[in-house]
Amino acid sequence: MLAGCSSATSTASGPSSTFQTAGRADPQPTGPVAMTTPSTTTAPTTIGPTTTTEPTLASVPPFEPAASEVLKERKRLGGQFAQALLTYDPETSAESHAEGLRARFGILDNDGLVDLAAEAMAPGSQSAATVRYAQMGGNRPTKASLMVWVDVERLSPTGVRSTESRVVDVRVELVDDAWTVSRLASAGGPAVERPEDLSELAASVVDHPQISMADSARWDIYSGHTTLAMLERMLEVADLMDYSVLVLSRGHPYRVFATESVSRHSVGQAMDVYEVGGQRVVDSRFEDSPTWTLARTLFDQGIRSIGSPWAFDGFGGRSFTDDVHQDHLHITS
């Protein structure tokens, strides 16, 4: 956004009726003065056509992961694809948008791409997307899942602006020594309106000043997918520290990546937190940081399972770590 600049406007005034020279006034006429009105010619005024500039959204530069990030090549590709998915013009259809994404990213598996694009698009609107964070959803030497929080600004055909935030699950593969988008696994799910009869417990979570979350996570709560035990856990964590939830279920792999095990996220029993106490987890991987303090406290309180940058009880215990959990806390109910 460019700041508006104001410039001072100078108005040139005509000569005054009386001129002063150094200490002397011009002599004034003493006799009658003949007034002569000079003839003037007025040029015709021509009014050009009036043009109206339609409102548009500002363009957003392509996503780049921070220097402190882990697995940057995977994150860059996943983030840029998610950003492109949610950036489009009013005349763009789901079919043409999917075709443009295929041409740009060379997607290996196109099944379901049109349907997922349509799910996330608002027909007739302009949309601009900004990546808030790209988190690892799973990783293997030649493939990975990126869960990308994307903030979307839309401009409707009538000029109304609106916003939403989605978590997009992008799968990437290493092909000929280069990372390539293999498929779009989730666009964050269809939007869900806040129910009028939302429970007091659920409302206390989504309205909590210590908890921020993507709309995709909010929709999980609105739809009743998140368990009561998980909602209670979210409030307990908020009593300890403010935090940001990237994903509950929508936008997370249904199965633990590259396994046959159904993820706890898929049954409403886990959340991924990418920011604690105003600091990103990836930047807080040291003892006594807000992330370490929260993870250690939950472990000491007996939480069933917590993934983090640390394994407090060694590998195979209630606390676990790996290359995926360097950028978030996996907290269960």
C-alpha positions in Angstrom: 0.0 0.0 0.0 1.4 3.3 -0.9 1.0 6.1 1.5 -0.9 9.1 0.1 1.2 12.2 -0.5 -0.1 15.6 -0.2 1.6 18.6 -1.9 1.1 22.2 -1.1 -0.6 24.1 -3.9 0.6 27.6 -4.8 -1.9 30.1 -6.2 -0.4 32.9 -8.2 -2.1 36.3 -7.6 -2.4 39.1 -10.1 -0.7 42.5 -9.5 -2.1 44.7 -6.8 -3.8 47.9 -7.7 -1.1 50.0 -6.1 2.6 49.3 -6.4 5.1 50.6 -3.9 8.7 51.4 -4.8 11.4 52.0 -2.2 9.7 54.6 0.0 7.7 56.2 -2.8 4.2 55.8 -4.0 3.2 56.2 -7.6 1.5 59.5 -8.4 -2.3 59.3 -8.4 -4.3 60.8 -11.2 -5.9 64.2 -10.4 -8.3 64.6 -13.3 -11.1 62.5 -14.6 -10.1 59.1 -15.8 -11.5 57.5 -19.0 -12.3 53.8 -18.3 -11.7 51.5 -21.2 -12.9 48.0 -21.2 -10.7 45.7 -23.3 -12.4 43.3 -25.6 -12.0 39.6 -24.6 -12.5 36.4 -26.4 -13.6 33.3 -24.4 -12.4 30.0 -25.7 -15.1 27.3 -25.8 -14.8 24.8 -23.0 -14.5 21.1 -23.9 -15.3 18.4 -21.3 -13.8 15.1 -22.0 -15.3 11.7 -21.2 -15.5 10.7 -17.5 -13.7 7.5 -16.6 -14.5 5.4 -13.5 -11.8 3.2 -12.0 -13.2 0.0 -10.6 -11.9 -1.0 -7.2 -9.3 -3.8 -7.2 -7.2 -5.7 -4.7 -3.5 -5.0 -4.3 -1.2 -7.7 -5.7 0.7 -9.8 -3.2 4.3 -11.0 -3.8 4.9 -14.7 -3.9 5.5 -16.5 -0.6 9.0 -16.9 0.6 9.8 -18.9 3.8 11.8 -17.1 6.5 15.5 -17.7 6.7 15.1 -19.6 10.0 12.7 -22.1 8.5 13.2 -25.8 8.2 12.8 -27.7 4.9 12.6 -24.4 3.0 12.3 -25.8 -0.6 9.3 -27.9 0.3 7.7 -25.0 2.2 8.4 -22.5 -0.6 6.7 -24.7 -3.2 3.7 -25.6 -1.0 3.2 -22.1 0.1 3.3 -20.6 -3.4 0.9 -23.2 -4.7 -1.6 -22.6 -1.9 -1.3 -18.8 -2.6 -1.9 -19.3 -6.3 -4.9 -21.5 -5.6 -6.6 -18.7 -3.7 -5.6 -15.9 -6.0 -7.8 -15.3 -9.0 -9.8 -12.7 -11.1 -13.6 -12.3 -11.3 -13.8 -14.0 -14.7 -11.9 -17.1 -13.6 -13.8 -20.3 -13.4 -12.8 -23.3 -11.4 -12.0 -25.2 -14.6 -9.8 -22.5 -16.1 -8.1 -21.9 -12.7 -7.3 -25.6 -12.4 -5.9 -25.6 -15.9 -3.7 -22.6 -15.1 -2.4 -24.2 -11.9 -1.6 -27.4 -13.9 0.4 -25.4 -16.4 2.3 -23.3 -13.9 3.1 -26.1 -11.3 3.1 -29.2 -13.4 0.8 -31.1 -11.0 1.3 -34.8 -11.2 -2.1 -35.9 -10.0 -5.1 -33.7 -11.2 -7.9 -35.8 -9.7 -10.2 -33.7 -7.7 -8.4 -30.4 -8.4 -11.4 -28.7 -10.1 -13.8 -29.7 -7.3 -11.4 -28.5 -4.6 -10.7 -25.2 -6.4 -14.5 -24.7 -6.8 -15.0 -25.3 -3.1 -12.6 -22.5 -2.1 -13.6 -20.0 -4.8 -16.2 -17.3 -4.8 -17.6 -17.0 -8.4 -17.4 -13.5 -9.9 -15.1 -12.1 -7.1 -11.5 -11.1 -7.2 -9.4 -12.8 -4.6 -5.9 -12.1 -3.3 -4.1 -14.5 -1.0 -1.3 -14.0 1.5 0.5 -17.0 3.2 0.6 -16.5 7.0 2.5 -19.8 7.6 3.5 -23.0 5.9 3.7 -25.9 8.4 4.9 -29.4 7.8 2.1 -32.0 7.8 4.4 -34.9 7.0 7.8 -35.6 5.5 9.8 -38.4 3.9 13.0 -38.1 1.8 11.1 -37.8 -1.5 7.6 -36.6 -0.5 6.0 -34.2 1.9 2.7 -32.6 3.1 2.6 -28.9 3.6 -0.3 -27.4 5.6 -0.5 -23.8 4.6 -2.5 -21.1 6.4 -3.6 -18.6 3.7 -5.4 -15.3 4.5 -7.8 -14.5 1.7 -9.2 -11.0 0.8 -12.1 -10.9 -1.7 -13.8 -8.2 -3.6 -17.3 -9.0 -4.8 -18.9 -7.9 -8.0 -20.7 -5.1 -6.1 -17.4 -3.9 -4.4 -17.9 -5.5 -1.0 -14.7 -6.7 0.6 -14.5 -9.8 2.8 -11.9 -12.0 4.3 -11.4 -15.6 5.4 -8.5 -17.9 6.2 -8.0 -21.4 5.0 -5.5 -24.2 5.6 -4.5 -25.9 2.4 -2.9 -29.3 2.3 -0.4 -29.5 -0.6 1.5 -32.6 -1.4 4.9 -32.4 -3.0 7.3 -35.0 -4.5 10.9 -35.0 -5.4 11.2 -35.7 -9.2 14.5 -35.6 -11.0 16.1 -33.7 -8.1 13.4 -31.0 -8.1 10.4 -30.6 -5.9 7.1 -30.8 -7.7 3.5 -30.4 -6.6 2.0 -33.9 -6.7 -1.6 -33.1 -5.7 -3.9 -30.9 -3.8 -5.2 -32.9 -0.8 -7.5 -30.3 0.8 -8.5 -26.7 0.2 -9.6 -26.2 3.9 -13.2 -27.6 3.5 -16.4 -25.7 2.8 -17.1 -22.7 5.0 -19.5 -23.2 7.9 -21.6 -20.4 9.4 -21.5 -20.0 13.2 -24.5 -21.8 14.6 -27.0 -19.8 16.6 -27.0 -22.7 19.1 -23.2 -23.0 19.5 -22.5 -24.5 22.8 -21.1 -22.4 25.6 -17.9 -24.5 25.7 -17.3 -24.1 21.9 -18.1 -20.4 22.0 -15.6 -19.9 24.9 -12.9 -21.4 22.7 -13.5 -19.6 19.4 -14.0 -16.3 21.2 -11.1 -16.7 23.6 -8.7 -13.7 23.5 -5.7 -16.0 24.1 -6.5 -18.3 21.1 -6.2 -17.4 17.5 -7.0 -19.9 14.7 -7.6 -20.2 11.0 -11.2 -20.2 9.9 -10.8 -23.8 8.7 -10.2 -24.7 12.4 -13.1 -22.6 13.5 -15.4 -24.4 11.0 -14.3 -27.7 12.6 -15.7 -26.4 15.9 -18.8 -25.0 14.3 -19.6 -28.3 12.7 -19.2 -30.2 16.0 -16.2 -32.2 14.7 -13.9 -31.2 17.6 -14.5 -33.4 20.7 -15.5 -31.9 24.1 -12.2 -33.1 25.6 -10.2 -31.3 22.9 -12.2 -28.1 23.5 -11.5 -28.3 27.2 -7.8 -28.9 26.4 -7.7 -25.8 24.3 -9.1 -23.7 27.2 -6.5 -25.3 29.6 -3.7 -24.3 27.2 -5.0 -20.8 27.0 -4.8 -20.5 30.7 -1.1 -21.1 30.4 -0.1 -19.1 27.3 -1.6 -17.4 24.3 -1.2 -19.4 21.1 -2.2 -19.8 17.5 -3.9 -22.9 16.1 -3.0 -23.7 12.5 -5.1 -26.8 12.1 -7.6 -29.0 13.9 -8.9 -31.4 11.2 -9.7 -29.5 8.0 -6.5 -29.1 6.0 -4.7 -31.9 7.9 -3.8 -35.3 6.3 -6.6 -37.8 7.2 -3.9 -40.5 8.0 -0.6 -39.9 9.7 1.5 -39.1 6.7 2.8 -42.1 4.7 1.2 -44.6 7.1 -2.2 -46.3 7.4 -2.9 -44.9 10.8 -5.8 -42.5 11.1 -4.6 -39.2 12.6 -6.0 -38.0 15.9 -6.7 -34.7 14.1 -9.2 -36.6 11.9 -11.3 -37.7 14.9 -11.2 -34.3 16.6 -8.7 -35.1 19.2 -5.6 -33.0 18.4 -4.5 -29.5 17.4 -1.3 -28.1 15.8 0.0 -24.9 17.3 2.6 -23.0 15.3 2.9 -19.9 17.5 3.2 -19.6 21.3 3.4 -16.4 23.3 3.8 -14.4 20.1 6.8 -16.4 18.9 6.8 -19.0 16.1 7.7 -22.5 17.3 10.4 -22.7 14.7 12.1 -19.7 16.2 11.7 -20.8 19.8 13.6 -24.1 19.8 15.6 -23.4 23.0 15.1 -24.1 26.7 12.9 -21.6 28.6 11.3 -20.2 25.4 7.5 -19.8 25.5 7.2 -22.9 23.3 9.5 -25.0 25.5 7.8 -23.8 28.7 4.3 -24.7 27.4 5.4 -28.1 26.0 7.3 -29.0 29.2 4.3 -27.9 31.4 1.8 -30.0 29.4 4.2 -33.0 29.6 4.7 -32.6 33.4 0.9 -32.4 33.8 0.6 -35.8 32.2 -0.7 -35.1 28.7 -1.3 -38.3 26.8 0.8 -37.2 23.8 2.7 -34.1 22.7 4.9 -33.6 19.7 7.4 -30.8 19.8 11.1 -30.0 19.0 11.9 -32.0 22.1 11.5 -35.6 23.4 11.3 -35.0 27.2 11.2 -38.7 28.0 13.2 -40.1 25.2 11.9 -41.7 22.0 8.8 -43.9 22.3 7.3 -42.1 25.2 4.5 -39.5 25.7 6.7 -36.8 24.2 8.1 -37.2 20.7 10.0 -35.2 18.1 11.2 -35.5 14.5 11.9 -33.3 11.5 8.1 -32.6 11.1 7.6 -31.3 14.6 10.3 -28.6 14.5 7.8 -26.0 13.5 4.7 -26.7 15.7 3.4 -28.4 18.8 1.1 -31.4 18.3 -1.2 -31.3 21.3 -3.8 -34.0 22.1 -6.9 -34.0 24.2 
